[in-house]
């Protein structure tokens, strides 16, 4: 497991988003930024800005920007 996979290079917000995705990706594939934000006490803009580090890192989840209808939707695979 690389340092990135361990989450050592992530901020607290990024770690919280990654943990949320790991926890819910087994039962759900698509996530809206605003719904993640609501669950984690952030804004949708904060989620979107912090998702970049998760998308570009080497983690056990794959995140792809999927759509923009009613806010950004993310496709997540574990």
Jmol script that loads the backbone (N, CA, C; Angstrom):
load data "model"
ATOM      1  N   UNK A   1       0.847  -1.176   0.000  1.00  0.00           N
ATOM      2  CA  UNK A   1       0.000   0.000   0.000  1.00  0.00           C
ATOM      3  C   UNK A   1       0.886   1.230   0.000  1.00  0.00           C
ATOM      4  N   UNK A   2       0.626   2.108  -0.954  1.00  0.00           N
ATOM      5  CA  UNK A   2       1.453   3.303  -1.059  1.00  0.00           C
ATOM      6  C   UNK A   2       1.058   4.334  -0.009  1.00  0.00           C
ATOM      7  N   UNK A   3       1.880   5.367   0.104  1.00  0.00           N
ATOM      8  CA  UNK A   3       1.581   6.427   1.056  1.00  0.00           C
ATOM      9  C   UNK A   3       0.248   7.083   0.729  1.00  0.00           C
ATOM     10  N   UNK A   4      -0.009   7.306  -0.553  1.00  0.00           N
ATOM     11  CA  UNK A   4      -1.277   7.903  -0.950  1.00  0.00           C
ATOM     12  C   UNK A   4      -2.443   7.012  -0.576  1.00  0.00           C
ATOM     13  N   UNK A   5      -2.277   5.719  -0.764  1.00  0.00           N
ATOM     14  CA  UNK A   5      -3.356   4.787  -0.448  1.00  0.00           C
ATOM     15  C   UNK A   5      -3.660   4.801   1.037  1.00  0.00           C
ATOM     16  N   UNK A   6      -2.656   5.049   1.842  1.00  0.00           N
ATOM     17  CA  UNK A   6      -2.865   5.105   3.280  1.00  0.00           C
ATOM     18  C   UNK A   6      -3.564   6.402   3.676  1.00  0.00           C
ATOM     19  N   UNK A   7      -3.553   7.379   2.780  1.00  0.00           N
ATOM     20  CA  UNK A   7      -4.239   8.635   3.051  1.00  0.00           C
ATOM     21  C   UNK A   7      -3.374   9.664   3.754  1.00  0.00           C
ATOM     22  N   UNK A   8      -2.071   9.422   3.831  1.00  0.00           N
ATOM     23  CA  UNK A   8      -1.183  10.338   4.542  1.00  0.00           C
ATOM     24  C   UNK A   8      -1.017  11.680   3.833  1.00  0.00           C
ATOM     25  N   UNK A   9      -1.260  11.730   2.535  1.00  0.00           N
ATOM     26  CA  UNK A   9      -1.080  12.963   1.775  1.00  0.00           C
ATOM     27  C   UNK A   9      -2.368  13.775   1.661  1.00  0.00           C
ATOM     28  N   UNK A  10      -3.424  13.321   2.295  1.00  0.00           N
ATOM     29  CA  UNK A  10      -4.717  13.978   2.184  1.00  0.00           C
ATOM     30  C   UNK A  10      -4.994  14.899   3.367  1.00  0.00           C
ATOM     31  N   UNK A  11      -5.801  15.914   3.117  1.00  0.00           N
ATOM     32  CA  UNK A  11      -6.253  16.784   4.206  1.00  0.00           C
ATOM     33  C   UNK A  11      -7.348  16.053   4.986  1.00  0.00           C
ATOM     34  N   UNK A  12      -7.759  16.627   6.088  1.00  0.00           N
ATOM     35  CA  UNK A  12      -8.823  16.023   6.887  1.00  0.00           C
ATOM     36  C   UNK A  12     -10.115  15.899   6.078  1.00  0.00           C
ATOM     37  N   UNK A  13     -10.482  16.939   5.344  1.00  0.00           N
ATOM     38  CA  UNK A  13     -11.702  16.898   4.533  1.00  0.00           C
ATOM     39  C   UNK A  13     -11.618  15.811   3.473  1.00  0.00           C
ATOM     40  N   UNK A  14     -10.470  15.690   2.825  1.00  0.00           N
ATOM     41  CA  UNK A  14     -10.289  14.672   1.793  1.00  0.00           C
ATOM     42  C   UNK A  14     -10.375  13.269   2.384  1.00  0.00           C
ATOM     43  N   UNK A  15      -9.795  13.074   3.561  1.00  0.00           N
ATOM     44  CA  UNK A  15      -9.884  11.767   4.232  1.00  0.00           C
ATOM     45  C   UNK A  15     -11.323  11.432   4.596  1.00  0.00           C
ATOM     46  N   UNK A  16     -12.086  12.441   5.044  1.00  0.00           N
ATOM     47  CA  UNK A  16     -13.493  12.219   5.402  1.00  0.00           C
ATOM     48  C   UNK A  16     -14.319  11.850   4.172  1.00  0.00           C
ATOM     49  N   UNK A  17     -14.063  12.527   3.052  1.00  0.00           N
ATOM     50  CA  UNK A  17     -14.776  12.207   1.809  1.00  0.00           C
ATOM     51  C   UNK A  17     -14.414  10.796   1.353  1.00  0.00           C
ATOM     52  N   UNK A  18     -13.139  10.466   1.370  1.00  0.00           N
ATOM     53  CA  UNK A  18     -12.694   9.132   0.956  1.00  0.00           C
ATOM     54  C   UNK A  18     -13.306   8.049   1.836  1.00  0.00           C
ATOM     55  N   UNK A  19     -13.341   8.268   3.135  1.00  0.00           N
ATOM     56  CA  UNK A  19     -13.947   7.298   4.054  1.00  0.00           C
ATOM     57  C   UNK A  19     -15.433   7.137   3.751  1.00  0.00           C
ATOM     58  N   UNK A  20     -16.111   8.238   3.468  1.00  0.00           N
ATOM     59  CA  UNK A  20     -17.536   8.191   3.126  1.00  0.00           C
ATOM     60  C   UNK A  20     -17.744   7.360   1.858  1.00  0.00           C
ATOM     61  N   UNK A  21     -16.926   7.605   0.839  1.00  0.00           N
ATOM     62  CA  UNK A  21     -17.056   6.861  -0.409  1.00  0.00           C
ATOM     63  C   UNK A  21     -16.782   5.379  -0.191  1.00  0.00           C
ATOM     64  N   UNK A  22     -15.749   5.061   0.563  1.00  0.00           N
ATOM     65  CA  UNK A  22     -15.442   3.648   0.850  1.00  0.00           C
ATOM     66  C   UNK A  22     -16.607   2.966   1.559  1.00  0.00           C
ATOM     67  N   UNK A  23     -17.197   3.663   2.496  1.00  0.00           N
ATOM     68  CA  UNK A  23     -18.276   3.091   3.288  1.00  0.00           C
ATOM     69  C   UNK A  23     -19.535   2.843   2.458  1.00  0.00           C
ATOM     70  N   UNK A  24     -19.829   3.738   1.522  1.00  0.00           N
ATOM     71  CA  UNK A  24     -21.084   3.656   0.786  1.00  0.00           C
ATOM     72  C   UNK A  24     -20.979   3.084  -0.624  1.00  0.00           C
ATOM     73  N   UNK A  25     -19.775   2.957  -1.164  1.00  0.00           N
ATOM     74  CA  UNK A  25     -19.618   2.524  -2.560  1.00  0.00           C
ATOM     75  C   UNK A  25     -20.008   1.069  -2.786  1.00  0.00           C
ATOM     76  N   UNK A  26     -20.040   0.259  -1.756  1.00  0.00           N
ATOM     77  CA  UNK A  26     -20.441  -1.142  -1.929  1.00  0.00           C
ATOM     78  C   UNK A  26     -21.921  -1.249  -2.301  1.00  0.00           C
ATOM     79  N   UNK A  27     -22.722  -0.297  -1.856  1.00  0.00           N
ATOM     80  CA  UNK A  27     -24.159  -0.357  -2.116  1.00  0.00           C
ATOM     81  C   UNK A  27     -24.649   0.740  -3.064  1.00  0.00           C
ATOM     82  N   UNK A  28     -23.753   1.626  -3.472  1.00  0.00           N
ATOM     83  CA  UNK A  28     -24.133   2.760  -4.313  1.00  0.00           C
ATOM     84  C   UNK A  28     -22.997   3.068  -5.268  1.00  0.00           C
ATOM     85  N   UNK A  29     -23.320   3.455  -6.498  1.00  0.00           N
ATOM     86  CA  UNK A  29     -22.290   3.753  -7.493  1.00  0.00           C
ATOM     87  C   UNK A  29     -22.165   5.241  -7.777  1.00  0.00           C
ATOM     88  N   UNK A  30     -23.279   5.962  -7.773  1.00  0.00           N
ATOM     89  CA  UNK A  30     -23.274   7.378  -8.130  1.00  0.00           C
ATOM     90  C   UNK A  30     -23.561   8.237  -6.909  1.00  0.00           C
ATOM     91  N   UNK A  31     -22.789   9.310  -6.773  1.00  0.00           N
ATOM     92  CA  UNK A  31     -22.898  10.206  -5.625  1.00  0.00           C
ATOM     93  C   UNK A  31     -22.970  11.643  -6.109  1.00  0.00           C
ATOM     94  N   UNK A  32     -23.865  12.420  -5.561  1.00  0.00           N
ATOM     95  CA  UNK A  32     -23.944  13.853  -5.854  1.00  0.00           C
ATOM     96  C   UNK A  32     -23.125  14.606  -4.805  1.00  0.00           C
ATOM     97  N   UNK A  33     -22.391  15.608  -5.245  1.00  0.00           N
ATOM     98  CA  UNK A  33     -21.579  16.411  -4.329  1.00  0.00           C
ATOM     99  C   UNK A  33     -22.414  16.983  -3.198  1.00  0.00           C
ATOM    100  N   UNK A  34     -23.604  17.482  -3.523  1.00  0.00           N
ATOM    101  CA  UNK A  34     -24.431  18.122  -2.496  1.00  0.00           C
ATOM    102  C   UNK A  34     -24.896  17.130  -1.436  1.00  0.00           C
ATOM    103  N   UNK A  35     -25.114  15.870  -1.817  1.00  0.00           N
ATOM    104  CA  UNK A  35     -25.540  14.872  -0.838  1.00  0.00           C
ATOM    105  C   UNK A  35     -24.377  14.425   0.052  1.00  0.00           C
ATOM    106  N   UNK A  36     -23.192  14.294  -0.537  1.00  0.00           N
ATOM    107  CA  UNK A  36     -21.999  13.998   0.260  1.00  0.00           C
ATOM    108  C   UNK A  36     -21.770  15.149   1.232  1.00  0.00           C
ATOM    109  N   UNK A  37     -21.869  16.363   0.720  1.00  0.00           N
ATOM    110  CA  UNK A  37     -21.663  17.559   1.543  1.00  0.00           C
ATOM    111  C   UNK A  37     -22.636  17.593   2.708  1.00  0.00           C
ATOM    112  N   UNK A  38     -23.873  17.280   2.447  1.00  0.00           N
ATOM    113  CA  UNK A  38     -24.896  17.276   3.495  1.00  0.00           C
ATOM    114  C   UNK A  38     -24.566  16.269   4.594  1.00  0.00           C
ATOM    115  N   UNK A  39     -24.106  15.111   4.209  1.00  0.00           N
ATOM    116  CA  UNK A  39     -23.744  14.061   5.171  1.00  0.00           C
ATOM    117  C   UNK A  39     -22.516  14.428   6.007  1.00  0.00           C
ATOM    118  N   UNK A  40     -21.581  15.166   5.394  1.00  0.00           N
ATOM    119  CA  UNK A  40     -20.301  15.445   6.053  1.00  0.00           C
ATOM    120  C   UNK A  40     -20.190  16.863   6.615  1.00  0.00           C
ATOM    121  N   UNK A  41     -21.247  17.646   6.507  1.00  0.00           N
ATOM    122  CA  UNK A  41     -21.199  19.009   7.041  1.00  0.00           C
ATOM    123  C   UNK A  41     -20.304  19.934   6.248  1.00  0.00           C
ATOM    124  N   UNK A  42     -20.269  19.757   4.932  1.00  0.00           N
ATOM    125  CA  UNK A  42     -19.474  20.595   4.038  1.00  0.00           C
ATOM    126  C   UNK A  42     -20.416  21.209   3.011  1.00  0.00           C
ATOM    127  N   UNK A  43     -19.844  22.046   2.138  1.00  0.00           N
ATOM    128  CA  UNK A  43     -20.604  22.544   1.010  1.00  0.00           C
ATOM    129  C   UNK A  43     -20.293  21.661  -0.204  1.00  0.00           C
ATOM    130  N   UNK A  44     -21.175  21.710  -1.193  1.00  0.00           N
ATOM    131  CA  UNK A  44     -20.940  20.949  -2.423  1.00  0.00           C
ATOM    132  C   UNK A  44     -19.657  21.416  -3.107  1.00  0.00           C
ATOM    133  N   UNK A  45     -19.376  22.705  -3.001  1.00  0.00           N
ATOM    134  CA  UNK A  45     -18.155  23.264  -3.598  1.00  0.00           C
ATOM    135  C   UNK A  45     -16.905  22.688  -2.916  1.00  0.00           C
ATOM    136  N   UNK A  46     -16.955  22.540  -1.590  1.00  0.00           N
ATOM    137  CA  UNK A  46     -15.830  21.945  -0.863  1.00  0.00           C
ATOM    138  C   UNK A  46     -15.615  20.498  -1.293  1.00  0.00           C
ATOM    139  N   UNK A  47     -16.698  19.765  -1.443  1.00  0.00           N
ATOM    140  CA  UNK A  47     -16.582  18.364  -1.865  1.00  0.00           C
ATOM    141  C   UNK A  47     -15.942  18.302  -3.249  1.00  0.00           C
ATOM    142  N   UNK A  48     -16.446  19.094  -4.181  1.00  0.00           N
ATOM    143  CA  UNK A  48     -15.890  19.091  -5.527  1.00  0.00           C
ATOM    144  C   UNK A  48     -14.425  19.469  -5.571  1.00  0.00           C
ATOM    145  N   UNK A  49     -14.048  20.480  -4.811  1.00  0.00           N
ATOM    146  CA  UNK A  49     -12.655  20.930  -4.783  1.00  0.00           C
ATOM    147  C   UNK A  49     -11.734  19.865  -4.188  1.00  0.00           C
ATOM    148  N   UNK A  50     -12.214  19.151  -3.189  1.00  0.00           N
ATOM    149  CA  UNK A  50     -11.388  18.134  -2.535  1.00  0.00           C
ATOM    150  C   UNK A  50     -11.413  16.791  -3.257  1.00  0.00           C
ATOM    151  N   UNK A  51     -12.385  16.598  -4.117  1.00  0.00           N
ATOM    152  CA  UNK A  51     -12.475  15.342  -4.869  1.00  0.00           C
ATOM    153  C   UNK A  51     -11.313  15.191  -5.847  1.00  0.00           C
ATOM    154  N   UNK A  52     -10.727  16.300  -6.283  1.00  0.00           N
ATOM    155  CA  UNK A  52      -9.601  16.265  -7.218  1.00  0.00           C
ATOM    156  C   UNK A  52      -8.446  15.439  -6.672  1.00  0.00           C
ATOM    157  N   UNK A  53      -8.118  15.608  -5.407  1.00  0.00           N
ATOM    158  CA  UNK A  53      -7.019  14.850  -4.794  1.00  0.00           C
ATOM    159  C   UNK A  53      -7.341  13.363  -4.741  1.00  0.00           C
ATOM    160  N   UNK A  54      -8.599  13.042  -4.507  1.00  0.00           N
ATOM    161  CA  UNK A  54      -9.005  11.633  -4.452  1.00  0.00           C
ATOM    162  C   UNK A  54      -8.985  11.034  -5.854  1.00  0.00           C
ATOM    163  N   UNK A  55      -9.455  11.789  -6.833  1.00  0.00           N
ATOM    164  CA  UNK A  55      -9.462  11.308  -8.224  1.00  0.00           C
ATOM    165  C   UNK A  55      -8.055  11.056  -8.739  1.00  0.00           C
ATOM    166  N   UNK A  56      -7.120  11.911  -8.378  1.00  0.00           N
ATOM    167  CA  UNK A  56      -5.764  11.797  -8.928  1.00  0.00           C
ATOM    168  C   UNK A  56      -4.846  10.915  -8.094  1.00  0.00           C
ATOM    169  N   UNK A  57      -5.270  10.520  -6.910  1.00  0.00           N
ATOM    170  CA  UNK A  57      -4.440   9.685  -6.053  1.00  0.00           C
ATOM    171  C   UNK A  57      -4.584   8.203  -6.359  1.00  0.00           C
ATOM    172  N   UNK A  58      -3.729   7.416  -5.751  1.00  0.00           N
ATOM    173  CA  UNK A  58      -3.771   5.960  -5.909  1.00  0.00           C
ATOM    174  C   UNK A  58      -4.457   5.369  -4.693  1.00  0.00           C
ATOM    175  N   UNK A  59      -5.767   5.140  -4.824  1.00  0.00           N
ATOM    176  CA  UNK A  59      -6.568   4.628  -3.719  1.00  0.00           C
ATOM    177  C   UNK A  59      -7.311   3.384  -4.158  1.00  0.00           C
ATOM    178  N   UNK A  60      -7.986   2.765  -3.219  1.00  0.00           N
ATOM    179  CA  UNK A  60      -8.762   1.562  -3.520  1.00  0.00           C
ATOM    180  C   UNK A  60     -10.136   1.902  -4.083  1.00  0.00           C
ATOM    181  N   UNK A  61     -10.378   3.155  -4.390  1.00  0.00           N
ATOM    182  CA  UNK A  61     -11.606   3.584  -5.057  1.00  0.00           C
ATOM    183  C   UNK A  61     -11.230   4.374  -6.312  1.00  0.00           C
ATOM    184  N   UNK A  62     -12.044   4.225  -7.336  1.00  0.00           N
ATOM    185  CA  UNK A  62     -11.869   4.987  -8.565  1.00  0.00           C
ATOM    186  C   UNK A  62     -13.020   5.972  -8.663  1.00  0.00           C
ATOM    187  N   UNK A  63     -12.686   7.240  -8.839  1.00  0.00           N
ATOM    188  CA  UNK A  63     -13.704   8.290  -8.902  1.00  0.00           C
ATOM    189  C   UNK A  63     -13.637   8.955 -10.268  1.00  0.00           C
ATOM    190  N   UNK A  64     -14.807   9.078 -10.888  1.00  0.00           N
ATOM    191  CA  UNK A  64     -14.901   9.695 -12.205  1.00  0.00           C
ATOM    192  C   UNK A  64     -16.016  10.734 -12.180  1.00  0.00           C
ATOM    193  N   UNK A  65     -15.729  11.915 -12.696  1.00  0.00           N
ATOM    194  CA  UNK A  65     -16.775  12.945 -12.793  1.00  0.00           C
ATOM    195  C   UNK A  65     -17.755  12.464 -13.848  1.00  0.00           C
ATOM    196  N   UNK A  66     -19.018  12.366 -13.482  1.00  0.00           N
ATOM    197  CA  UNK A  66     -19.985  11.692 -14.339  1.00  0.00           C
ATOM    198  C   UNK A  66     -21.014  12.635 -14.949  1.00  0.00           C
ATOM    199  N   UNK A  67     -21.535  13.575 -14.218  1.00  0.00           N
ATOM    200  CA  UNK A  67     -22.558  14.443 -14.776  1.00  0.00           C
ATOM    201  C   UNK A  67     -22.716  15.724 -13.993  1.00  0.00           C
ATOM    202  N   UNK A  68     -23.453  16.668 -14.579  1.00  0.00           N
ATOM    203  CA  UNK A  68     -23.621  17.984 -13.959  1.00  0.00           C
ATOM    204  C   UNK A  68     -25.077  18.346 -13.712  1.00  0.00           C
ATOM    205  N   UNK A  69     -25.999  17.452 -14.020  1.00  0.00           N
ATOM    206  CA  UNK A  69     -27.419  17.742 -13.836  1.00  0.00           C
ATOM    207  C   UNK A  69     -27.734  17.913 -12.357  1.00  0.00           C
ATOM    208  N   UNK A  70     -28.250  19.061 -11.975  1.00  0.00           N
ATOM    209  CA  UNK A  70     -28.555  19.375 -10.566  1.00  0.00           C
ATOM    210  C   UNK A  70     -27.330  19.228  -9.672  1.00  0.00           C
ATOM    211  N   UNK A  71     -26.166  19.596 -10.167  1.00  0.00           N
ATOM    212  CA  UNK A  71     -24.922  19.492  -9.402  1.00  0.00           C
ATOM    213  C   UNK A  71     -24.068  18.364  -9.937  1.00  0.00           C
ATOM    214  N   UNK A  72     -22.833  18.310  -9.488  1.00  0.00           N
ATOM    215  CA  UNK A  72     -21.896  17.302  -9.978  1.00  0.00           C
ATOM    216  C   UNK A  72     -22.231  15.932  -9.416  1.00  0.00           C
ATOM    217  N   UNK A  73     -22.207  14.947 -10.292  1.00  0.00           N
ATOM    218  CA  UNK A  73     -22.388  13.553  -9.901  1.00  0.00           C
ATOM    219  C   UNK A  73     -21.065  12.831 -10.127  1.00  0.00           C
ATOM    220  N   UNK A  74     -20.708  11.980  -9.177  1.00  0.00           N
ATOM    221  CA  UNK A  74     -19.462  11.220  -9.247  1.00  0.00           C
ATOM    222  C   UNK A  74     -19.786   9.740  -9.364  1.00  0.00           C
ATOM    223  N   UNK A  75     -19.095   9.047 -10.263  1.00  0.00           N
ATOM    224  CA  UNK A  75     -19.209   7.592 -10.369  1.00  0.00           C
ATOM    225  C   UNK A  75     -18.049   7.019  -9.569  1.00  0.00           C
ATOM    226  N   UNK A  76     -18.373   6.130  -8.625  1.00  0.00           N
ATOM    227  CA  UNK A  76     -17.351   5.580  -7.734  1.00  0.00           C
ATOM    228  C   UNK A  76     -17.351   4.065  -7.837  1.00  0.00           C
ATOM    229  N   UNK A  77     -16.170   3.494  -8.073  1.00  0.00           N
ATOM    230  CA  UNK A  77     -15.986   2.042  -8.096  1.00  0.00           C
ATOM    231  C   UNK A  77     -14.976   1.652  -7.022  1.00  0.00           C
ATOM    232  N   UNK A  78     -15.265   0.572  -6.353  1.00  0.00           N
ATOM    233  CA  UNK A  78     -14.348   0.079  -5.305  1.00  0.00           C
ATOM    234  C   UNK A  78     -13.612  -1.122  -5.858  1.00  0.00           C
TER     235      UNK A  78
END
end "model"
wireframe off; spacefill off
backbone 0.3
color backbone group
